[in-house]
Amino acid sequence: MATLRIPRRRVDGEARERPGLPLERLNPLDELLPVFDPDIEVRETRECYRFLADLPGLQQENLEVLVSADLLVITGERSREPQGDGEQVFVRERRFGTFSCTLPLPWGLDGPKATASLHDGVLEVLLPKLFRDPPTRLPINAKAAVSDACGAPRSTEPPLPGSIPRSPVPPRPRPS
């Protein structure tokens, strides 16, 4: 089985527990924190790889999934809810904006047969593996008859020093 390596960045939010204290207004610098970064899980079976991405609140029209020979790219946009009149934000841990996840794929996947579906905020991408015929054991022929790559028999005897190699095709008769 191929090894699937997924280099990804992971940023954990800072917990802000202040029991008994009133809420503080949101720090404007919090807007500079990373945008939405979905959690992804990859599973493998004998038949396929299964990629699961948690995308709560996203709709199908806000997502794009691209598969190439060696990459799976998931891009999308999560929009911020409009703030109501007179409404202030004190804590913002939900991330918004565009995102892109690029995942390297192992060799031997059937990209054209890949499928993607979105259900209850979970994107599922199935990438089937290519199946080839099992290896064929070749019989080993005796030394007397060896063929070239196209199947024509050739001599296994080395040519004599100074001799001209003989053509496997007989010479044409000369017209009289």
C-alpha positions in Angstrom: 0.0 0.0 0.0 1.2 3.5 -0.8 1.9 5.9 2.1 -0.3 9.0 2.0 1.4 12.0 3.6 -0.6 15.2 4.2 1.4 18.2 5.2 -1.0 20.7 6.7 -0.8 23.6 9.0 -2.9 23.6 12.1 -3.6 26.6 14.2 -5.4 26.1 17.5 -7.5 29.0 18.9 -6.7 30.4 22.3 -9.3 29.5 24.9 -10.6 32.6 26.8 -12.3 31.6 29.9 -13.0 34.3 32.4 -15.6 33.1 34.8 -17.5 35.8 36.6 -16.2 38.6 34.4 -18.3 40.6 31.9 -17.6 40.0 28.2 -14.9 42.2 26.7 -15.2 43.7 23.2 -13.5 41.9 20.4 -9.9 42.8 19.9 -9.5 44.3 16.3 -6.2 42.3 15.9 -8.3 39.1 16.1 -9.4 39.9 12.5 -5.8 39.0 11.4 -6.0 35.4 12.6 -6.1 32.7 9.9 -9.2 32.2 7.9 -11.4 29.2 8.0 -9.3 26.0 7.8 -11.5 22.8 7.6 -10.6 19.7 9.5 -9.9 16.8 7.1 -9.8 13.0 7.7 -8.4 10.5 5.2 -9.4 6.8 5.2 -8.1 4.0 3.0 -9.8 0.8 2.0 -8.7 -1.9 -0.5 -10.8 -0.2 -3.2 -10.4 3.6 -2.6 -9.3 6.5 -0.5 -12.0 8.4 1.3 -11.5 12.1 2.2 -13.8 13.7 4.7 -13.8 17.5 5.3 -15.9 19.2 8.0 -17.4 22.2 6.3 -20.3 23.4 8.5 -22.6 25.9 7.0 -21.2 25.7 3.5 -23.4 25.1 0.5 -22.5 23.1 -2.6 -22.3 26.2 -4.8 -19.5 27.7 -2.5 -17.2 24.6 -3.0 -14.9 23.4 -5.7 -13.1 20.0 -5.8 -10.3 19.4 -8.3 -8.5 16.1 -8.8 -5.3 15.8 -10.8 -2.8 12.9 -11.1 -1.1 13.7 -7.9 -3.2 16.3 -6.0 -6.7 16.8 -4.5 -7.6 20.5 -4.1 -10.6 21.6 -2.1 -11.4 25.3 -2.2 -14.4 27.2 -1.0 -15.7 30.3 0.7 -17.4 30.7 4.0 -19.2 34.0 4.3 -19.6 36.0 7.5 -23.1 36.6 8.7 -24.1 40.3 8.5 -24.0 42.1 11.8 -27.4 43.6 12.9 -28.1 47.2 13.8 -26.8 48.0 17.3 -25.2 44.5 17.6 -21.7 44.2 18.9 -19.4 41.2 18.6 -17.6 40.3 21.8 -16.1 36.9 20.9 -15.4 35.7 17.4 -14.0 32.2 17.2 -15.7 31.3 14.0 -13.5 31.8 10.9 -14.7 33.1 7.6 -13.2 33.7 4.2 -11.8 31.7 1.3 -9.8 28.5 1.9 -7.9 26.0 -0.1 -6.6 22.6 1.0 -4.1 20.9 -1.3 -3.6 17.2 -0.5 -0.9 15.1 -2.2 -2.2 11.8 -3.6 -0.4 8.5 -4.0 0.2 7.0 -7.4 -2.4 4.6 -8.8 -5.7 6.4 -8.3 -8.5 6.6 -10.9 -9.1 10.4 -10.9 -11.8 10.4 -13.6 -13.9 8.0 -11.5 -13.7 10.2 -8.4 -16.9 11.4 -6.7 -17.7 14.2 -4.3 -20.8 14.7 -2.1 -21.9 17.1 0.6 -24.2 16.0 3.4 -24.8 17.6 6.8 -21.8 19.9 6.5 -19.4 17.0 5.6 -17.7 16.9 2.2 -16.9 13.3 1.1 -14.5 12.7 -1.8 -14.0 9.1 -2.9 -11.0 8.3 -5.1 -11.0 4.7 -6.4 -7.7 2.9 -6.8 -6.6 1.6 -10.2 -6.7 -2.2 -10.4 -4.3 -4.0 -12.7 -4.1 -7.6 -13.5 -2.0 -9.6 -11.1 1.6 -10.2 -12.2 2.1 -13.0 -14.7 4.9 -15.6 -14.0 6.9 -16.1 -17.2 8.5 -19.4 -18.0 12.3 -19.3 -18.5 13.4 -20.8 -21.8 16.4 -23.0 -22.3 19.6 -21.4 -23.6 19.4 -23.0 -27.1 16.6 -20.8 -28.4 16.6 -17.1 -27.5 14.4 -14.6 -29.3 14.7 -10.9 -29.7 12.1 -8.5 -28.3 9.8 -9.1 -31.2 9.9 -12.9 -31.0 12.3 -13.7 -33.9 14.7 -16.4 -33.0 18.4 -15.5 -32.9 21.6 -17.3 -32.2 23.0 -17.4 -28.7 26.6 -18.1 -30.0 28.9 -15.1 -30.0 30.3 -14.1 -33.4 33.8 -15.1 -34.3 36.4 -12.4 -34.2 36.6 -10.6 -37.5 33.5 -12.2 -38.9 30.5 -10.3 -40.3 27.3 -11.0 -38.4 24.8 -12.9 -40.5 21.5 -11.3 -41.2 18.5 -13.3 -40.0 16.8 -12.7 -43.4 18.1 -14.9 -46.2 19.6 -13.0 -49.2 17.4 -12.4 -52.2 18.2 -14.3 -55.4 19.8 -12.2 -58.1 17.9 -11.8 -61.3 19.5 -13.6 -64.3 
